[in-house]
Amino acid sequence: MTRCPVRRRAGQSLVEMALVLPVLAFLTFGLLDFGRAYYYQVSITNAAREGARTAILNIYVGPLTPTCTSSNTIVGAVNTELQGTGITPASIQICPPHDQSMSTIGCPNNNNRVDLWNAGQNSAYYVNVIVKYNFQLYTPR
């Protein structure tokens, strides 16, 4: 009657745990990071939509018509939407509206802003509100 087999099993389970624990920890932190990333993405998307809604409700056309909604009002709407989420955006960029026939990718420059608005010749305008956030992972790299 020797106790050697029991000790060997205890050592074996310790080795197995040492091999499996890093994988389980990595999966746990990865799942946590994925959930956080999804939460931040949804919150930031909603904030950008709120900024765009504020812009279109007040017909923001950039510096060409200073009586309309200012960039500060749009940034304020984005920050209000993010209030209570713990998210502080790295940058908020507002691209003034431009003619539908022009590219909707990127910000227009001063040469292709909608001058038709002032002339009352067009009613279709676009605005891009881009909110950026620097996401930090919990999972070690």
C-alpha positions in Angstrom: 0.0 0.0 0.0 1.8 3.0 -1.3 0.5 6.5 -1.9 2.6 7.3 -4.9 -0.2 7.0 -7.5 -2.3 9.6 -5.7 0.6 12.0 -5.6 1.2 11.5 -9.2 -2.4 12.4 -10.0 -2.3 15.5 -8.0 0.9 16.6 -9.8 -0.7 15.7 -13.1 -3.8 17.9 -12.4 -1.6 20.8 -11.4 0.4 20.6 -14.7 -2.9 20.3 -16.6 -4.2 23.4 -14.8 -1.0 25.3 -15.5 -1.4 24.5 -19.2 -5.1 25.3 -19.5 -5.3 28.4 -17.3 -3.5 30.8 -19.7 -5.8 29.7 -22.5 -8.9 30.2 -20.4 -7.6 33.6 -19.2 -6.9 34.7 -22.7 -10.4 33.7 -23.9 -12.0 35.4 -20.9 -10.2 38.7 -21.5 -10.8 38.4 -25.2 -14.5 38.0 -24.7 -14.5 41.0 -22.3 -12.7 43.1 -24.9 -15.1 42.1 -27.6 -18.1 43.0 -25.4 -16.5 46.4 -24.6 -15.6 47.1 -28.2 -19.2 46.3 -29.3 -20.6 48.6 -26.5 -18.3 51.4 -27.5 -19.1 51.0 -31.2 -22.8 51.2 -30.6 -22.5 54.2 -28.2 -20.3 56.1 -30.6 -22.5 55.3 -33.6 -25.5 56.6 -31.8 -23.7 59.7 -30.7 -22.7 60.4 -34.4 -26.3 59.9 -35.5 -27.4 62.3 -32.8 -24.9 64.9 -34.1 -26.1 64.4 -37.7 -29.7 64.6 -36.6 -29.0 67.9 -34.9 -27.2 69.2 -38.0 -30.0 68.3 -40.4 -32.8 69.5 -38.2 -31.2 72.9 -38.1 -29.8 72.9 -41.7 -26.1 73.2 -40.9 -24.3 74.4 -44.0 -21.0 75.3 -42.4 -19.3 78.7 -42.3 -21.2 79.9 -45.4 -24.3 80.6 -43.3 -23.3 81.5 -39.8 -26.9 81.9 -38.6 -27.5 78.1 -38.8 -26.5 75.5 -36.3 -22.8 75.9 -35.4 -20.3 73.1 -35.1 -20.3 73.6 -31.3 -24.0 72.7 -31.2 -23.3 69.5 -33.1 -20.3 68.6 -30.9 -22.4 69.3 -27.9 -25.1 67.0 -29.1 -22.5 64.2 -29.6 -21.1 64.8 -26.1 -24.5 64.8 -24.6 -25.3 61.5 -26.2 -22.0 60.0 -24.8 -22.7 61.4 -21.3 -22.9 58.7 -18.8 -21.2 56.1 -21.0 -17.7 56.7 -19.8 -16.6 57.4 -23.3 -14.6 60.5 -24.2 -14.2 60.9 -28.0 -10.7 61.5 -29.3 -12.1 63.7 -32.0 -15.3 64.8 -33.5 -15.2 65.9 -37.2 -18.1 67.6 -38.9 -18.0 67.6 -42.7 -20.3 70.3 -44.1 -23.0 69.3 -46.5 -22.2 69.2 -50.2 -24.0 68.6 -53.5 -25.4 65.1 -54.0 -23.6 64.7 -57.3 -20.2 65.1 -55.5 -18.4 62.3 -53.6 -19.9 61.5 -50.2 -16.6 60.1 -49.0 -14.5 62.5 -47.0 -14.9 66.1 -46.2 -15.5 68.6 -49.0 -13.2 71.5 -49.3 -14.2 75.2 -49.7 -14.5 74.8 -53.5 -17.2 72.2 -53.5 -19.5 73.4 -50.6 -23.1 73.8 -51.4 -23.6 77.3 -52.7 -27.0 76.2 -54.1 -28.4 76.4 -50.5 -28.0 80.2 -50.5 -29.7 80.4 -53.9 -32.5 78.1 -52.8 -32.0 75.8 -55.8 -31.6 72.4 -54.1 -33.1 70.7 -51.0 -30.9 67.6 -50.8 -27.9 68.2 -48.5 -25.6 65.9 -46.6 -23.5 66.1 -43.5 -21.0 63.7 -42.1 -20.3 63.5 -38.4 -17.3 61.4 -37.6 -16.6 60.4 -34.0 -13.3 58.7 -33.2 -12.3 56.9 -30.1 -9.0 55.3 -29.1 -9.9 51.8 -27.7 -7.6 50.2 -25.2 -7.6 46.4 -25.0 -7.5 44.5 -21.7 -6.1 41.5 -23.4 -2.3 41.5 -23.4 -0.7 41.6 -26.8 
